[in-house]
Amino acid sequence: MKIDPSTINRRKAGILLAVSSLPSPYGIGTFGEAARDWIGFLEKAKQQWQILPLGHTSWGDSPYMSFSAFAISPYYIDLDELCGQGLLKKEEIDALEWGQGRVDYGLLFKNREPLLRKAFSRFKRLGSLGSMEELNKFCTENTFWLDDYCLFMALKQKNNGKSWLLWEESERFKENVYVKEKLMEDIKYHAFVQWTAWTQWSALKTYAAQKGVSIIGDMPIYVAMDSADVWANPHLFQLDQDRKPKAVAGCPPDAFSAKGQLWGNPLYDWDKMKETGFAWWLNRMQESLSFFDVVRIDHFRGFESYYSIPNNAEDASGGSWKKGPGIDFISALRTLGEEDHKKRIIAEDLGFLTDEVRALLDRSGFPCMKVLQFAFDSREAGCYMPYTYTRNCAVYTGTHDNTTTLGWFRTAYPEDVKLAKDYLGVEDETTGVWAFIRAALSSVADLAVIPMQDYLCLDESARMNTPSSTGANWQWRLPADSPTDALAQKIARLTKINGRCG
C-alpha cells in the first residue's frame, strides 16, 4: 500500500511545559540560558514546545488572568542578560531571596520590580543610540496596545495596586485621565520592560527555529476584569454605566463541580465587536501568530455560545447560555492573510459540547483537542477513546488543568482506572503512564502533546493547576537534572517509530 507523504509529514509531537516551570536561580523560569538548554533537549527529543500564556499575571498568579492580553510578564525577563548588558550587577541579584523549588510569586512581586527599575535607570544613562532607536521603534509599532497598558500600569501603581474599579472617577474613566508629568517616568519604565521582554522572547523564538523546534502558544479566550484591555475599551464589554460587569464568565454545573465554575471574567459585547470588524480580536490574534508558530485558543466553544452568570452571583449555578459571534468571527479570522491559518490554530473544544459547537468547529477547519484521561472518566461522555479520533486533532495525555497521569492512576475512580488498564493492557501505574504516552503517540491525531510531568512519571504533587482553587497553582518547577540525554533519546525513539518526526 502506498502511503501519502503528507500524512507522515503532518504527524508531529510536542511537550507541554510552562516557561515558568523552567529551572533558573531566580525563582521562576525565564527566557535565559535554561530556556535555550530546554530547546536543545527538545531538538534531541524531536519535539515541539507547547507553553502556557506569557501574560503579566495578576491576582491568583494565573496566566489566564493577566493585566493585558498583549503584555509579557516581567517575571520572564532573564536577569543574567541584563547583567551582561551592564544594566544590573550580579551582587544586586544575589542579595535578594528568590525561594527554593516551587515558584514563590510573593517573593517575585516583592523583588523583581526594584531590580528592573534599576535596569531602566541605567539604561537611560548608558543606553546606546541604537538601543534607544529600537525601543522607540517597538513603542511605535505596538502603540495600539502598549500606550494603554503603560498608562494603566502607571495608574495602578499610583493607586497602590488596587483594581481600576476602585480608582477615583477621574482615573477609572480613561477618557477623563490627564497624564501628569510625574506619571511619565512610570509609563516609560513599563514600555522599557515590555521591550526588554519582547526582545528576549524574539531572540529565544529565533533560536528555537534554528534548532527546528516550533513553539505552540496559548491564548485565553477571556481577559481579566482588572486589565488594561477592559479599562481602555469598555465599549467592547458587557459593562454598566459605572463600568462594572453586568455578567461574568464561567461554566455550568457538571459532574466535576456541582455549582459550576465562576471565573469572573467580563463578557464581550459581541455586537459591538462585530461593528468594528472584530478589530480588537484580529489585532490580538495577529500578535499571537507573530509570537508563536501555532496558537491554541482556549475555550473555543465560547465563540458559538458562552455561559453568562449574573454579576455578584455566589456561584455559577444561576447562569445561562447566550449566543456567541459564531461563523462571523471565524470568517473574520480568515482575513488575516494567513493561507495556512488552519494549521496554525488549535481549538480547545473541551467541556459541554453541542451539535452547534461541533458544526462551528467543523466549518472553521481548526483541529480540536482530545484528552486521554477523559477517555476513561465515567463522569463525562465524549469521544476521547483513541479509536474515535480523526487526523485533524491534537491529543494530550492531560493538560495543565489535569492531574498528572500517575496522579490520575492514584486518585481516579477505581472503575475508571480498571477500564484504562484493561484498554491499555497494563497492570501497574508506572507502566500505565508510558502506555498513555504510547496511546497518544500511536493515534491518528496529527499532533500528540505530552506534559513533561508525564515523561518524568511524576505524581499529583507535580500538578500545575486545580481549577476553581487558589493558593498552590502555577508553581511547579522542572528539576534541573531531569531533561537528560537518555530521556531525550527515549522520547526521540518513540517519536520516530510512531512517525511523528515531521
DOLO-316169 format. One record per residue (C-alpha): residue number from 1; x, y, z. Coordinates in steps of 0.05 Angstrom, whole numbers, m for minus. Example, Ala and Ser with C-alpha at 12.3 -4.5 7.8 and 13.67 -1.06 7.14 Angstrom:
<r num="1" u="246" v="m90" w="156"/>
<r num="2" u="273" v="m21" w="143"/>
// end
This chain:
<r num="1" u="0" v="0" w="0"/>
<r num="2" u="27" v="68" w="m19"/>
<r num="3" u="27" v="120" w="38"/>
<r num="4" u="14" v="193" w="22"/>
<r num="5" u="77" v="230" w="47"/>
<r num="6" u="34" v="288" w="71"/>
<r num="7" u="3" v="240" w="122"/>
<r num="8" u="71" v="228" w="153"/>
<r num="9" u="96" v="299" w="146"/>
<r num="10" u="38" v="328" w="186"/>
<r num="11" u="46" v="280" w="244"/>
<r num="12" u="84" v="315" w="300"/>
<r num="13" u="96" v="311" w="374"/>
<r num="14" u="107" v="362" w="429"/>
<r num="15" u="119" v="371" w="503"/>
<r num="16" u="77" v="416" w="547"/>
<r num="17" u="119" v="457" w="595"/>
<r num="18" u="106" v="528" w="620"/>
<r num="19" u="162" v="578" w="616"/>
<r num="20" u="152" v="590" w="690"/>
<r num="21" u="169" v="517" w="703"/>
<r num="22" u="239" v="521" w="673"/>
<r num="23" u="298" v="517" w="721"/>
<r num="24" u="333" v="582" w="740"/>
<r num="25" u="366" v="610" w="803"/>
<r num="26" u="318" v="669" w="806"/>
<r num="27" u="252" v="638" w="829"/>
<r num="28" u="219" v="626" w="762"/>
<r num="29" u="235" v="603" w="691"/>
<r num="30" u="258" v="657" w="644"/>
<r num="31" u="278" v="669" w="571"/>
<r num="32" u="351" v="656" w="590"/>
<r num="33" u="402" v="600" w="588"/>
<r num="34" u="356" v="547" w="618"/>
<r num="35" u="305" v="561" w="563"/>
<r num="36" u="359" v="551" w="510"/>
<r num="37" u="381" v="487" w="544"/>
<r num="38" u="309" v="463" w="543"/>
<r num="39" u="304" v="477" w="469"/>
<r num="40" u="367" v="436" w="460"/>
<r num="41" u="333" v="379" w="496"/>
<r num="42" u="271" v="386" w="452"/>
<r num="43" u="315" v="385" w="390"/>
<r num="44" u="346" v="319" w="412"/>
<r num="45" u="278" v="291" w="430"/>
<r num="46" u="248" v="314" w="363"/>
<r num="47" u="193" v="353" w="398"/>
<r num="48" u="155" v="418" w="391"/>
<r num="49" u="146" v="461" w="453"/>
<r num="50" u="77" v="479" w="479"/>
<r num="51" u="76" v="533" w="532"/>
<r num="52" u="23" v="568" w="574"/>
<r num="53" u="4" v="642" w="565"/>
<r num="54" u="62" v="691" w="575"/>
<r num="55" u="17" v="746" w="603"/>
<r num="56" u="31" v="794" w="660"/>
<r num="57" u="m5" v="756" w="715"/>
<r num="58" u="m49" v="790" w="767"/>
<r num="59" u="m84" v="765" w="830"/>
<r num="60" u="m81" v="689" w="836"/>
<r num="61" u="m19" v="684" w="791"/>
<r num="62" u="m58" v="651" w="736"/>
<r num="63" u="m30" v="661" w="666"/>
<r num="64" u="m103" v="660" w="643"/>
<r num="65" u="m118" v="723" w="684"/>
<r num="66" u="m70" v="779" w="667"/>
<r num="67" u="m65" v="855" w="665"/>
<r num="68" u="m63" v="854" w="589"/>
<r num="69" u="m79" v="808" w="531"/>
<r num="70" u="m16" v="832" w="497"/>
<r num="71" u="38" v="846" w="550"/>
<r num="72" u="91" v="795" w="571"/>
<r num="73" u="103" v="781" w="645"/>
<r num="74" u="164" v="818" w="672"/>
<r num="75" u="180" v="755" w="711"/>
<r num="76" u="205" v="721" w="648"/>
<r num="77" u="260" v="772" w="634"/>
<r num="78" u="328" v="739" w="641"/>
<r num="79" u="366" v="778" w="695"/>
<r num="80" u="433" v="749" w="674"/>
<r num="81" u="425" v="781" w="606"/>
<r num="82" u="413" v="848" w="639"/>
<r num="83" u="478" v="837" w="677"/>
<r num="84" u="514" v="824" w="612"/>
<r num="85" u="487" v="889" w="584"/>
<r num="86" u="513" v="927" w="645"/>
<r num="87" u="443" v="944" w="669"/>
<r num="88" u="447" v="902" w="732"/>
<r num="89" u="501" v="876" w="778"/>
<r num="90" u="504" v="802" w="798"/>
<r num="91" u="513" v="820" w="871"/>
<r num="92" u="448" v="861" w="868"/>
<r num="93" u="410" v="799" w="845"/>
<r num="94" u="444" v="751" w="892"/>
<r num="95" u="429" v="796" w="952"/>
<r num="96" u="355" v="780" w="944"/>
<r num="97" u="316" v="718" w="965"/>
<r num="98" u="283" v="680" w="908"/>
<r num="99" u="255" v="618" w="943"/>
<r num="100" u="270" v="545" w="933"/>
<r num="101" u="236" v="494" w="890"/>
<r num="102" u="166" v="518" w="872"/>
<r num="103" u="152" v="588" w="846"/>
<r num="104" u="142" v="638" w="903"/>
<r num="105" u="101" v="693" w="870"/>
<r num="106" u="103" v="735" w="933"/>
<r num="107" u="178" v="740" w="930"/>
<r num="108" u="177" v="754" w="856"/>
<r num="109" u="127" v="810" w="866"/>
<r num="110" u="170" v="840" w="921"/>
<r num="111" u="239" v="833" w="889"/>
<r num="112" u="232" v="835" w="813"/>
<r num="113" u="208" v="906" w="802"/>
<r num="114" u="262" v="942" w="842"/>
<r num="115" u="314" v="906" w="800"/>
<r num="116" u="280" v="923" w="735"/>
<r num="117" u="274" v="996" w="756"/>
<r num="118" u="349" v="997" w="769"/>
<r num="119" u="360" v="968" w="700"/>
<r num="120" u="315" v="1021" w="670"/>
<r num="121" u="352" v="1077" w="706"/>
<r num="122" u="419" v="1051" w="680"/>
<r num="123" u="391" v="1042" w="610"/>
<r num="124" u="371" v="1115" w="608"/>
<r num="125" u="441" v="1133" w="629"/>
<r num="126" u="481" v="1082" w="589"/>
<r num="127" u="436" v="1062" w="531"/>
<r num="128" u="466" v="1069" w="463"/>
<r num="129" u="434" v="1108" w="407"/>
<r num="130" u="418" v="1043" w="372"/>
<r num="131" u="383" v="1013" w="432"/>
<r num="132" u="343" v="1077" w="442"/>
<r num="133" u="321" v="1074" w="370"/>
<r num="134" u="300" v="1001" w="377"/>
<r num="135" u="259" v="1019" w="438"/>
<r num="136" u="225" v="1076" w="402"/>
<r num="137" u="211" v="1031" w="342"/>
<r num="138" u="179" v="979" w="388"/>
<r num="139" u="135" v="1032" w="420"/>
<r num="140" u="113" v="1059" w="353"/>
<r num="141" u="97" v="990" w="324"/>
<r num="142" u="57" v="969" w="386"/>
<r num="143" u="22" v="1034" w="403"/>
<r num="144" u="m47" v="1002" w="393"/>
<r num="145" u="m40" v="965" w="459"/>
<r num="146" u="25" v="989" w="492"/>
<r num="147" u="2" v="1061" w="506"/>
<r num="148" u="m60" v="1039" w="544"/>
<r num="149" u="m22" v="984" w="581"/>
<r num="150" u="34" v="1030" w="604"/>
<r num="151" u="m14" v="1084" w="627"/>
<r num="152" u="m57" v="1032" w="662"/>
<r num="153" u="2" v="1003" w="700"/>
<r num="154" u="27" v="1072" w="719"/>
<r num="155" u="m42" v="1089" w="747"/>
<r num="156" u="m46" v="1022" w="782"/>
<r num="157" u="20" v="1036" w="817"/>
<r num="158" u="m5" v="1106" w="836"/>
<r num="159" u="m66" v="1071" w="867"/>
<r num="160" u="m24" v="1020" w="906"/>
<r num="161" u="m42" v="963" w="861"/>
<r num="162" u="m117" v="968" w="871"/>
<r num="163" u="m165" v="945" w="817"/>
<r num="164" u="m183" v="1002" w="769"/>
<r num="165" u="m256" v="993" w="791"/>
<r num="166" u="m234" v="1024" w="858"/>
<r num="167" u="m198" v="1084" w="829"/>
<r num="168" u="m226" v="1154" w="831"/>
<r num="169" u="m274" v="1170" w="774"/>
<r num="170" u="m223" v="1216" w="741"/>
<r num="171" u="m178" v="1155" w="731"/>
<r num="172" u="m230" v="1100" w="726"/>
<r num="173" u="m256" v="1131" w="663"/>
<r num="174" u="m197" v="1132" w="615"/>
<r num="175" u="m226" v="1189" w="574"/>
<r num="176" u="m221" v="1234" w="636"/>
<r num="177" u="m148" v="1217" w="651"/>
<r num="178" u="m100" v="1275" w="647"/>
<r num="179" u="m29" v="1247" w="646"/>
<r num="180" u="12" v="1286" w="695"/>
<r num="181" u="87" v="1293" w="686"/>
<r num="182" u="101" v="1250" w="747"/>
<r num="183" u="68" v="1191" w="712"/>
<r num="184" u="113" v="1196" w="651"/>
<r num="185" u="172" v="1161" w="683"/>
<r num="186" u="128" v="1102" w="703"/>
<r num="187" u="98" v="1099" w="633"/>
<r num="188" u="168" v="1098" w="602"/>
<r num="189" u="190" v="1045" w="652"/>
<r num="190" u="134" v="997" w="633"/>
<r num="191" u="149" v="1008" w="559"/>
<r num="192" u="222" v="991" w="572"/>
<r num="193" u="202" v="928" w="609"/>
<r num="194" u="157" v="905" w="553"/>
<r num="195" u="210" v="920" w="500"/>
<r num="196" u="262" v="881" w="541"/>
<r num="197" u="215" v="821" w="549"/>
<r num="198" u="195" v="823" w="475"/>
<r num="199" u="268" v="828" w="453"/>
<r num="200" u="288" v="768" w="495"/>
<r num="201" u="229" v="727" w="473"/>
<r num="202" u="242" v="743" w="400"/>
<r num="203" u="314" v="720" w="407"/>
<r num="204" u="292" v="656" w="441"/>
<r num="205" u="240" v="641" w="387"/>
<r num="206" u="293" v="653" w="333"/>
<r num="207" u="339" v="605" w="370"/>
<r num="208" u="284" v="552" w="373"/>
<r num="209" u="271" v="560" w="298"/>
<r num="210" u="345" v="549" w="284"/>
<r num="211" u="341" v="485" w="323"/>
<r num="212" u="278" v="462" w="286"/>
<r num="213" u="234" v="470" w="347"/>
<r num="214" u="165" v="500" w="335"/>
<r num="215" u="130" v="536" w="393"/>
<r num="216" u="56" v="528" w="408"/>
<r num="217" u="28" v="587" w="446"/>
<r num="218" u="m36" v="591" w="487"/>
<r num="219" u="m89" v="645" w="482"/>
<r num="220" u="m142" v="652" w="537"/>
<r num="221" u="m209" v="668" w="507"/>
<r num="222" u="m226" v="719" w="561"/>
<r num="223" u="m187" v="776" w="593"/>
<r num="224" u="m186" v="796" w="666"/>
<r num="225" u="m233" v="850" w="692"/>
<r num="226" u="m174" v="885" w="723"/>
<r num="227" u="m137" v="894" w="657"/>
<r num="228" u="m116" v="949" w="610"/>
<r num="229" u="m160" v="917" w="557"/>
<r num="230" u="m225" v="928" w="595"/>
<r num="231" u="m204" v="995" w="625"/>
<r num="232" u="m185" v="1024" w="557"/>
<r num="233" u="m241" v="991" w="516"/>
<r num="234" u="m303" v="988" w="560"/>
<r num="235" u="m349" v="993" w="499"/>
<r num="236" u="m326" v="924" w="477"/>
<r num="237" u="m350" v="890" w="541"/>
<r num="238" u="m416" v="879" w="576"/>
<r num="239" u="m409" v="934" w="628"/>
<r num="240" u="m459" v="982" w="661"/>
<r num="241" u="m454" v="1058" w="664"/>
<r num="242" u="m406" v="1053" w="723"/>
<r num="243" u="m364" v="1004" w="682"/>
<r num="244" u="m379" v="946" w="728"/>
<r num="245" u="m394" v="879" w="693"/>
<r num="246" u="m467" v="863" w="680"/>
<r num="247" u="m449" v="789" w="677"/>
<r num="248" u="m386" v="747" w="681"/>
<r num="249" u="m358" v="684" w="650"/>
<r num="250" u="m356" v="614" w="677"/>
<r num="251" u="m383" v="545" w="662"/>
<r num="252" u="m446" v="509" w="686"/>
<r num="253" u="m452" v="455" w="739"/>
<r num="254" u="m428" v="387" w="716"/>
<r num="255" u="m401" v="322" w="741"/>
<r num="256" u="m337" v="356" w="764"/>
<r num="257" u="m368" v="415" w="800"/>
<r num="258" u="m439" v="415" w="830"/>
<r num="259" u="m442" v="492" w="829"/>
<r num="260" u="m404" v="502" w="764"/>
<r num="261" u="m343" v="547" w="757"/>
<r num="262" u="m347" v="622" w="769"/>
<r num="263" u="m288" v="651" w="731"/>
<r num="264" u="m307" v="724" w="739"/>
<r num="265" u="m281" v="749" w="672"/>
<r num="266" u="m322" v="804" w="638"/>
<r num="267" u="m360" v="782" w="577"/>
<r num="268" u="m350" v="811" w="508"/>
<r num="269" u="m404" v="853" w="475"/>
<r num="270" u="m402" v="814" w="411"/>
<r num="271" u="m449" v="861" w="375"/>
<r num="272" u="m401" v="919" w="387"/>
<r num="273" u="m342" v="874" w="368"/>
<r num="274" u="m376" v="858" w="302"/>
<r num="275" u="m389" v="932" w="287"/>
<r num="276" u="m313" v="942" w="288"/>
<r num="277" u="m300" v="881" w="244"/>
<r num="278" u="m273" v="846" w="306"/>
<r num="279" u="m213" v="893" w="302"/>
<r num="280" u="m190" v="883" w="374"/>
<r num="281" u="m192" v="807" w="367"/>
<r num="282" u="m157" v="808" w="300"/>
<r num="283" u="m101" v="851" w="329"/>
<r num="284" u="m95" v="802" w="386"/>
<r num="285" u="m93" v="741" w="340"/>
<r num="286" u="m43" v="774" w="293"/>
<r num="287" u="2" v="789" w="352"/>
<r num="288" u="m2" v="718" w="377"/>
<r num="289" u="13" v="688" w="308"/>
<r num="290" u="75" v="732" w="305"/>
<r num="291" u="95" v="707" w="374"/>
<r num="292" u="84" v="633" w="362"/>
<r num="293" u="85" v="582" w="306"/>
<r num="294" u="17" v="554" w="328"/>
<r num="295" u="m35" v="584" w="375"/>
<r num="296" u="m82" v="543" w="419"/>
<r num="297" u="m146" v="583" w="431"/>
<r num="298" u="m174" v="567" w="500"/>
<r num="299" u="m249" v="553" w="508"/>
<r num="300" u="m266" v="554" w="434"/>
<r num="301" u="m338" v="534" w="448"/>
<r num="302" u="m349" v="605" w="475"/>
<r num="303" u="m349" v="631" w="404"/>
<r num="304" u="m413" v="591" w="390"/>
<r num="305" u="m447" v="601" w="457"/>
<r num="306" u="m419" v="628" w="522"/>
<r num="307" u="m442" v="618" w="594"/>
<r num="308" u="m466" v="682" w="625"/>
<r num="309" u="m470" v="689" w="701"/>
<r num="310" u="m503" v="749" w="735"/>
<r num="311" u="m451" v="794" w="767"/>
<r num="312" u="m444" v="786" w="843"/>
<r num="313" u="m473" v="715" w="839"/>
<r num="314" u="m444" v="669" w="893"/>
<r num="315" u="m434" v="612" w="844"/>
<r num="316" u="m446" v="593" w="772"/>
<r num="317" u="m510" v="554" w="782"/>
<r num="318" u="m555" v="612" w="761"/>
<r num="319" u="m522" v="625" w="694"/>
<r num="320" u="m549" v="615" w="624"/>
<r num="321" u="m523" v="604" w="553"/>
<r num="322" u="m520" v="663" w="505"/>
<r num="323" u="m504" v="662" w="431"/>
<r num="324" u="m434" v="679" w="411"/>
<r num="325" u="m407" v="710" w="347"/>
<r num="326" u="m405" v="643" w="310"/>
<r num="327" u="m384" v="638" w="238"/>
<r num="328" u="m379" v="714" w="231"/>
<r num="329" u="m319" v="714" w="278"/>
<r num="330" u="m287" v="653" w="245"/>
<r num="331" u="m294" v="686" w="177"/>
<r num="332" u="m261" v="749" w="205"/>
<r num="333" u="m201" v="708" w="226"/>
<r num="334" u="m191" v="687" w="154"/>
<r num="335" u="m179" v="760" w="135"/>
<r num="336" u="m111" v="758" w="170"/>
<r num="337" u="m79" v="737" w="104"/>
<r num="338" u="m50" v="672" w="131"/>
<r num="339" u="m61" v="620" w="77"/>
<r num="340" u="m45" v="565" w="126"/>
<r num="341" u="m83" v="595" w="185"/>
<r num="342" u="m120" v="529" w="196"/>
<r num="343" u="m53" v="495" w="210"/>
<r num="344" u="m33" v="549" w="259"/>
<r num="345" u="m93" v="548" w="306"/>
<r num="346" u="m115" v="493" w="354"/>
<r num="347" u="m186" v="498" w="382"/>
<r num="348" u="m193" v="477" w="454"/>
<r num="349" u="m263" v="447" w="450"/>
<r num="350" u="m265" v="411" w="516"/>
<r num="351" u="m326" v="416" w="562"/>
<r num="352" u="m401" v="417" w="547"/>
<r num="353" u="m406" v="409" w="471"/>
<r num="354" u="m468" v="414" w="428"/>
<r num="355" u="m483" v="399" w="355"/>
<r num="356" u="m477" v="473" w="342"/>
<r num="357" u="m407" v="477" w="372"/>
<r num="358" u="m386" v="416" w="332"/>
<r num="359" u="m414" v="447" w="268"/>
<r num="360" u="m376" v="513" w="280"/>
<r num="361" u="m312" v="475" w="294"/>
<r num="362" u="m321" v="435" w="230"/>
<r num="363" u="m332" v="498" w="189"/>
<r num="364" u="m271" v="531" w="220"/>
<r num="365" u="m226" v="473" w="199"/>
<r num="366" u="m186" v="481" w="263"/>
<r num="367" u="m160" v="417" w="296"/>
<r num="368" u="m196" v="400" w="361"/>
<r num="369" u="m168" v="372" w="426"/>
<r num="370" u="m172" v="302" w="456"/>
<r num="371" u="m151" v="286" w="528"/>
<r num="372" u="m136" v="213" w="543"/>
<r num="373" u="m153" v="219" w="617"/>
<r num="374" u="m224" v="237" w="596"/>
<r num="375" u="m228" v="174" w="554"/>
<r num="376" u="m235" v="132" w="617"/>
<r num="377" u="m275" v="181" w="660"/>
<r num="378" u="m344" v="154" w="674"/>
<r num="379" u="m368" v="223" w="695"/>
<r num="380" u="m361" v="253" w="625"/>
<r num="381" u="m387" v="227" w="560"/>
<r num="382" u="m346" v="244" w="499"/>
<r num="383" u="m305" v="218" w="440"/>
<r num="384" u="m238" v="213" w="474"/>
<r num="385" u="m222" v="140" w="462"/>
<r num="386" u="m164" v="137" w="411"/>
<r num="387" u="m204" v="94" w="362"/>
<r num="388" u="m253" v="152" w="354"/>
<r num="389" u="m201" v="204" w="332"/>
<r num="390" u="m194" v="237" w="264"/>
<r num="391" u="m128" v="263" w="238"/>
<r num="392" u="m147" v="336" w="248"/>
<r num="393" u="m139" v="338" w="323"/>
<r num="394" u="m87" v="345" w="378"/>
<r num="395" u="m85" v="292" w="432"/>
<r num="396" u="m58" v="302" w="503"/>
<r num="397" u="m49" v="253" w="559"/>
<r num="398" u="m71" v="310" w="604"/>
<r num="399" u="m69" v="386" w="605"/>
<r num="400" u="m47" v="438" w="655"/>
<r num="401" u="m116" v="432" w="687"/>
<r num="402" u="m109" v="357" w="698"/>
<r num="403" u="m70" v="320" w="750"/>
<r num="404" u="m10" v="282" w="723"/>
<r num="405" u="m24" v="215" w="692"/>
<r num="406" u="9" v="179" w="750"/>
<r num="407" u="m34" v="222" w="796"/>
<r num="408" u="m95" v="202" w="756"/>
<r num="409" u="m80" v="128" w="766"/>
<r num="410" u="m75" v="140" w="840"/>
<r num="411" u="m136" v="186" w="850"/>
<r num="412" u="m187" v="169" w="796"/>
<r num="413" u="m247" v="125" w="809"/>
<r num="414" u="m225" v="52" w="814"/>
<r num="415" u="m272" v="31" w="757"/>
<r num="416" u="m241" v="84" w="712"/>
<r num="417" u="m171" v="61" w="728"/>
<r num="418" u="m192" v="m11" w="715"/>
<r num="419" u="m220" v="9" w="647"/>
<r num="420" u="m156" v="44" w="629"/>
<r num="421" u="m113" v="m15" w="650"/>
<r num="422" u="m157" v="m63" w="611"/>
<r num="423" u="m157" v="m19" w="549"/>
<r num="424" u="m82" v="m7" w="551"/>
<r num="425" u="m63" v="m77" w="574"/>
<r num="426" u="m23" v="m57" w="635"/>
<r num="427" u="m22" v="m76" w="708"/>
<r num="428" u="18" v="m24" w="746"/>
<r num="429" u="16" v="52" w="749"/>
<r num="430" u="84" v="70" w="720"/>
<r num="431" u="74" v="23" w="661"/>
<r num="432" u="6" v="55" w="654"/>
<r num="433" u="37" v="125" w="647"/>
<r num="434" u="80" v="101" w="589"/>
<r num="435" u="20" v="65" w="559"/>
<r num="436" u="m18" v="131" w="559"/>
<r num="437" u="40" v="164" w="524"/>
<r num="438" u="45" v="109" w="472"/>
<r num="439" u="m31" v="111" w="460"/>
<r num="440" u="m26" v="185" w="446"/>
<r num="441" u="35" v="180" w="401"/>
<r num="442" u="8" v="120" w="362"/>
<r num="443" u="m61" v="151" w="350"/>
<r num="444" u="m81" v="181" w="282"/>
<r num="445" u="m82" v="251" w="312"/>
<r num="446" u="m36" v="298" w="274"/>
<r num="447" u="m7" v="326" w="338"/>
<r num="448" u="8" v="290" w="404"/>
<r num="449" u="29" v="332" w="464"/>
<r num="450" u="53" v="303" w="529"/>
<r num="451" u="63" v="344" w="593"/>
<r num="452" u="135" v="339" w="617"/>
<r num="453" u="110" v="313" w="684"/>
<r num="454" u="84" v="251" w="649"/>
<r num="455" u="151" v="237" w="614"/>
<r num="456" u="181" v="241" w="684"/>
<r num="457" u="126" v="197" w="713"/>
<r num="458" u="113" v="247" w="769"/>
<r num="459" u="54" v="241" w="817"/>
<r num="460" u="m1" v="290" w="834"/>
<r num="461" u="46" v="336" w="873"/>
<r num="462" u="72" v="359" w="804"/>
<r num="463" u="3" v="382" w="782"/>
<r num="464" u="4" v="452" w="751"/>
<r num="465" u="m67" v="475" w="766"/>
<r num="466" u="m130" v="452" w="800"/>
<r num="467" u="m189" v="492" w="771"/>
<r num="468" u="m232" v="532" w="819"/>
<r num="469" u="m178" v="533" w="872"/>
<r num="470" u="m124" v="582" w="894"/>
<r num="471" u="m60" v="581" w="934"/>
<r num="472" u="m19" v="525" w="904"/>
<r num="473" u="m27" v="532" w="829"/>
<r num="474" u="22" v="550" w="774"/>
<r num="475" u="82" v="536" w="819"/>
<r num="476" u="112" v="471" w="794"/>
<r num="477" u="185" v="475" w="771"/>
<r num="478" u="224" v="426" w="729"/>
<r num="479" u="284" v="397" w="767"/>
<r num="480" u="347" v="420" w="731"/>
<r num="481" u="375" v="349" w="724"/>
<r num="482" u="311" v="319" w="695"/>
<r num="483" u="319" v="332" w="620"/>
<r num="484" u="374" v="281" w="610"/>
<r num="485" u="404" v="257" w="544"/>
<r num="486" u="378" v="187" w="559"/>
<r num="487" u="307" v="213" w="566"/>
<r num="488" u="313" v="254" w="502"/>
<r num="489" u="336" v="192" w="464"/>
<r num="490" u="279" v="151" w="492"/>
<r num="491" u="228" v="204" w="471"/>
<r num="492" u="260" v="211" w="403"/>
<r num="493" u="257" v="136" w="392"/>
<r num="494" u="182" v="134" w="409"/>
<r num="495" u="171" v="195" w="365"/>
<r num="496" u="207" v="163" w="306"/>
<r num="497" u="173" v="95" w="309"/>
<r num="498" u="105" v="130" w="312"/>
<r num="499" u="121" v="171" w="251"/>
<r num="500" u="120" v="239" w="287"/>
<r num="501" u="186" v="269" w="266"/>
<r num="502" u="150" v="315" w="217"/>
// end
